[in-house]
Structure formats: C-alpha cells, structure tokens
Amino acid sequence: MSSPNRLRGFTLVELLVVIAIIGVLVAMLLPAVQAAREAARRSACQSNLRQLGVAMQLHHDAHGRLPSGGWSFVWTGDPDRGSGRDQPGGWLYNLLPYVEAREVHDLGAGAPEADKRRAAGQAAATAIAVANCPSRRGVALYPYTGTKPVLNATPAEQVVKSDYAANAGDSVTGDEGPATVEAAGAYAWGAALEATGLLYTRSEVRIAQVTDGTSKTYAIGEKRCVTEGYDWGDDQHALVGHGTDVARFAALDRSGPGSYLPPEPDGAESLSRSFGSAHPSACAFAMADGSVQSVAYDIDPGLHVRNANRNDGELE
C-alpha cells in the first residue's frame, strides 16, 4: 500500500532568496516609477505656464500691452484701478480674468474702502489652480509669513502662493513704493521704471517693444525656493505687486559675470532673486510669444541674462 504524498513547503533559504529577488525588483522599478511621476508633475507645471502665457497674450489683445507688474510687495490688487501703472497689484492679479478667476479679481469692485480691504484679503485667501507647481506643492493655501503688512488689504493667515515669477530683467530693481494710493503719482520710482524684463514695477510693455524676439525672451518662469525654513522670496502672497515673491531676475546688475543669477534647483540657501524650480534638472519658462521652454540649470549664464532682456540687441 502506497503512502500518501507529503506536502512540501519552502525552506528558509528559498524564502530568503525570493525576498531578495523581490527587493531587487523593487529597487529597479522604484526609480522608474518616481521618474514617471516627476515627468507627469513636470508636464502639469508646464501646462500651468502655458495657460499663463496664453493669458498674457489675451491681456495684450484686450489692452494693447502686457499686464503691469504692480507697485510693490506691500500692495495687492484693486479691482477699480485697471491693469496698468495705476494698479498696485501684480501681474498674476491682472491675469486672473484670463485664467477663469475673474470672480476673484473682481472681489470688492465698487465697494467702500473698508469693504474693499476685506475683499482683498479674501482674494488673497483663495487658491488659484495655475499658481502652483505640483513638484513643489499642491493647489492650496499656505501660511502668510511676510514681515511687512499689505497696505490695502485685511490680513489673511492662509494665502495663495505662486511658484511662478515674472521676468523683471537683467538687473534687480524695485522698492516698497508709496505709503498711500494718493502718494503714488508723485512717488520717485526711479530705476524701477527702467527694468529690462517684461513684467516689473508699473510696467506697460508692448509686444512690439520685445525687439530681441518673442520666442527668445522670458516672460514668466519658475522661481527658486528654500526647501525648508523661511524664504524671503515666498513669504507674501501671489497677488501682490513687484517683489521677489512674484518677480525674479537674471542678474543682480549689469556689471558682468560676477553679478549673474543662473537658474538653480531648490536648496537650503536663500536665493530669493533667482529663477529655479523643484524639478531635478531644469526649470520652465513661458516666453513672450506664449510658448513654453525648458531651461537647464547648466545654461550658459550669459545666455540666461540675454534671454531676460527684451531689447539688448544681442540675439542668440
């Protein structure tokens, strides 16, 4: 009489071999999965910039000029002051009607001053879909950590942040601006009005003034941020006027290579005037023609500077 077959299980050695094989497969696949996810995030980020570039073109079609960069970081948007040099709010505020956020732009329109201030605070506390790069953060509200109060708005504790910044040119310009709306007309804006970018203090640039070529001139790009801790270039909100939260530069001044500010990835050091991003190898720009280009961190710094000047005559 034959004996019944005995069930044979895995030995400890065989089990360890299987676990090791699974570990190797996971180690091989994980970078590919992470790369695929980053590629999707990068694509979504570039889509945001493409929408902002189109919005900029629509604004130019409607007004004959690009949106103004606003007054300074202590001023936010006012729905009753247009989108030109008299508008204290920044370029993103001026583009809200063209990115399906007109209701945010128009909050407080025609209201008494006190109500308008509350509405401006409400606008700052409204998330904007195209303002955030998914490689850095989601579409949400974030703590307001600015050391200066916004003069024409009720403070908001949680505000919209922007991961995109205007090209303000090849030399750092701008200050806090006037203390009141009434003082704006007589304020000595100085060199701030002579910036070489597309969107800067009280700017009213026309496409015809971009003589170096619209496909070769930056309009809006990703901004560099500190990975952890306080960041001077990310402490206000996305709707304020000209300042490092919403504008960046390609150089400190025009003194030469020592002043260049090449794009860099996010890091521990505060580089609040530079372009950059949370992506590993490059950041993206919406150009003056509305197209989107990826710019590697190792771009020639001189070319980066030339791309930030709308009319230096140095075509590349």
TILUMLO-727857 format. One record per residue (C-alpha): x, y, z. Coordinates in steps of 0.1 Angstrom, whole numbers, plus 5000, padded with zeros to 4 digits. Example, Ala and Ser with C-alpha at 12.3 -4.5 7.8 and 13.67 -1.06 7.14 Angstrom:
2
512349555078/513749895071/
# end
This chain:
316
500050005000/501550334989/501950615014/500250955008/502151234992/503651475017/503151855011/506552025007/506952385019/509552645013/512852625031/514152925049/516852965023/514352964994/512153215012/515153445017/516053414981/512553514970/512553814993/515953914980/514653894944/511654104952/513854354969/516054384938/512954424915/511554694937/514954874938/515054854900/511454964895/511155244921/513455494902/511355434871/508155494890/509555814906/510755934872/507355874856/505656064885/508156354881/507556364844/503856394850/504356674875/506656854851/504156824824/501456974847/503757254856/504457344820/500757334814/500357604841/502957814824/501357764790/498057884804/499758194820/501458264786/498158244768/496558464794/499358724789/498658724752/494958764757/495659054780/497859214753/495059164728/492559334751/494659624763/497459674738/500159594764/501259324788/499959334824/501759564848/503959414875/502359624901/503859864927/505559654953/505159364977/503259575002/500459634978/497859394964/495259414936/492559674934/489659584910/488959954904/492360064892/492759884858/495759674849/498359934840/500660154860/497960274884/497259914895/499159834927/498659454925/500959234905/500959054871/499058744884/496358964898/496059134864/495858794846/493058644869/490258734844/492158534817/492658214838/489058164848/489358354880/487658684872/485358644903/488558664925/489858964906/486559154909/486059094947/485359434962/484859624930/483059954936/482859894973/483760145001/487360135012/486859925043/484859665024/487459664996/490259595021/488359295034/487659174998/491359204990/492158985020/489558735008/491158734973/494558654988/492958365007/491658204975/493657924959/494457964921/494757644901/497557764878/499757924905/501457614919/503957364906/502957004917/506656914922/506757174950/503257184964/499657134957/496957384949/496057504984/496557795009/499757845028/500858055059/501458415053/504858485069/505658835054/507359075077/505559375061/501759415061/499959465028/498759825029/495459795011/494159465024/492959305056/495559045068/494958685059/496758405078/496458145050/497158275014/497658164979/501358134969/502958144935/505657914922/505958134891/507658474888/507758744863/510858814843/511859154856/515059174836/518859164840/519259394870/517559404904/515159694907/512259804929/511459914965/508459934988/506960214968/504560484981/502860455016/499460565002/497560544969/497460924968/501260944970/501860714940/501660984914/504461194929/506560904942/510160884929/510060544913/513560594898/515360304881/512460074889/510660204858/513760134836/513859754841/514659544810/512259254815/508559224806/506659254839/508059484866/507259794887/504459984869/505359824836/503359874805/505359674779/504059624744/505059314723/506459554697/509059654724/510359304726/512859364698/515159064707/512358824696/509358704715/510458334713/513858424728/512658644757/511458524791/508058634803/507258414833/509358144848/509557914877/511158064909/513757904932/512657844968/514257735000/513557365006/513057405044/512757715066/512058085060/512258215024/512358595017/511058514982/508058314993/506658495024/503958715008/501158604986/500758554948/498658874941/501059134955/502959384933/506559374923/508859184947/510758864949/507658664957/506358734922/509358854902/512858734896/516058854878/518858704857/521558924873/522059154902/523159434879/524859484846/528459474859/529259144842/529558774850/530158824887/526558954890/524858674871/522058484887/521758154868/518657934875/519157684903/517257394919/515557444953/518057424981/518957525016/520457865007/518158165002/518458284966/515258484965/516158684934/516858384911/514758164889/514857794895/512457514905/511657194924/512556984893/515856804893/517556924861/515757224846/513157494851/510557614826/509657954812/506758094793/508258304766/507058634753/505258464724/503358234748/505457924741/506957724770/510657624770/512657414794/515857574806/518657354820/520357464852/523657454833/522557704807/525357954798/524758234824/525358494798/522658354776/520358344805/520958714811/520358794774/517058604775/515858824803/516459154784/513759234759/515859474738/519559444744/520159374707/522159064714/520158794695/521258434702/
# end
